[in-house]
Amino acid sequence: MKVYILPNRVTLVGKAWQIRHKLKQYSKEYTTVQEWITANKVKL
């Protein structure tokens, strides 16, 4: 499973069940994709 976070999008690569699992994990931490991208900009 790979997660690519770019300035204007998020790309998830993996099997369907892996992507669903990862999205459930991220949905507990971030409400929107924009929040997710912004939070990871700081880390990069």
ChimeraX commands (.cxc) that place a marker at each C-alpha (Angstrom):
marker #1 position 0.00,0.00,0.00 radius 0.5
marker #1 position 1.36,3.39,-1.00 radius 0.5
marker #1 position 0.02,6.85,-0.22 radius 0.5
marker #1 position 1.20,9.80,-2.33 radius 0.5
marker #1 position 0.27,13.22,-0.94 radius 0.5
marker #1 position 0.77,16.04,-3.42 radius 0.5
marker #1 position -0.10,19.74,-2.97 radius 0.5
marker #1 position -3.51,19.35,-4.64 radius 0.5
marker #1 position -4.40,15.64,-4.37 radius 0.5
marker #1 position -3.95,12.34,-2.58 radius 0.5
marker #1 position -3.28,9.11,-4.47 radius 0.5
marker #1 position -3.75,5.73,-2.80 radius 0.5
marker #1 position -2.25,2.66,-4.47 radius 0.5
marker #1 position -3.09,-0.83,-3.30 radius 0.5
marker #1 position -5.78,-3.44,-3.20 radius 0.5
marker #1 position -9.37,-2.28,-2.71 radius 0.5
marker #1 position -9.59,-3.60,0.86 radius 0.5
marker #1 position -6.30,-1.86,1.77 radius 0.5
marker #1 position -7.53,1.46,0.40 radius 0.5
marker #1 position -10.87,1.17,2.24 radius 0.5
marker #1 position -9.04,0.35,5.48 radius 0.5
marker #1 position -6.63,3.28,5.08 radius 0.5
marker #1 position -9.48,5.70,4.28 radius 0.5
marker #1 position -11.32,4.59,7.43 radius 0.5
marker #1 position -8.18,5.26,9.47 radius 0.5
marker #1 position -7.69,8.71,7.95 radius 0.5
marker #1 position -11.39,9.59,8.32 radius 0.5
marker #1 position -11.05,9.25,12.09 radius 0.5
marker #1 position -8.26,11.85,12.11 radius 0.5
marker #1 position -9.26,14.24,9.29 radius 0.5
marker #1 position -12.73,15.47,8.32 radius 0.5
marker #1 position -11.82,16.58,4.79 radius 0.5
marker #1 position -9.15,15.75,2.24 radius 0.5
marker #1 position -8.03,19.39,2.37 radius 0.5
marker #1 position -7.27,19.01,6.10 radius 0.5
marker #1 position -5.32,15.85,5.34 radius 0.5
marker #1 position -3.21,17.55,2.66 radius 0.5
marker #1 position -2.61,20.66,4.78 radius 0.5
marker #1 position -1.56,18.62,7.81 radius 0.5
marker #1 position 0.91,16.62,5.74 radius 0.5
marker #1 position 2.38,19.73,4.09 radius 0.5
marker #1 position 3.73,20.72,7.49 radius 0.5
marker #1 position 5.34,17.28,7.95 radius 0.5
marker #1 position 6.96,17.32,4.50 radius 0.5
marker link #1:1,2 radius 0.2
marker link #1:2,3 radius 0.2
marker link #1:3,4 radius 0.2
marker link #1:4,5 radius 0.2
marker link #1:5,6 radius 0.2
marker link #1:6,7 radius 0.2
marker link #1:7,8 radius 0.2
marker link #1:8,9 radius 0.2
marker link #1:9,10 radius 0.2
marker link #1:10,11 radius 0.2
marker link #1:11,12 radius 0.2
marker link #1:12,13 radius 0.2
marker link #1:13,14 radius 0.2
marker link #1:14,15 radius 0.2
marker link #1:15,16 radius 0.2
marker link #1:16,17 radius 0.2
marker link #1:17,18 radius 0.2
marker link #1:18,19 radius 0.2
marker link #1:19,20 radius 0.2
marker link #1:20,21 radius 0.2
marker link #1:21,22 radius 0.2
marker link #1:22,23 radius 0.2
marker link #1:23,24 radius 0.2
marker link #1:24,25 radius 0.2
marker link #1:25,26 radius 0.2
marker link #1:26,27 radius 0.2
marker link #1:27,28 radius 0.2
marker link #1:28,29 radius 0.2
marker link #1:29,30 radius 0.2
marker link #1:30,31 radius 0.2
marker link #1:31,32 radius 0.2
marker link #1:32,33 radius 0.2
marker link #1:33,34 radius 0.2
marker link #1:34,35 radius 0.2
marker link #1:35,36 radius 0.2
marker link #1:36,37 radius 0.2
marker link #1:37,38 radius 0.2
marker link #1:38,39 radius 0.2
marker link #1:39,40 radius 0.2
marker link #1:40,41 radius 0.2
marker link #1:41,42 radius 0.2
marker link #1:42,43 radius 0.2
marker link #1:43,44 radius 0.2
view
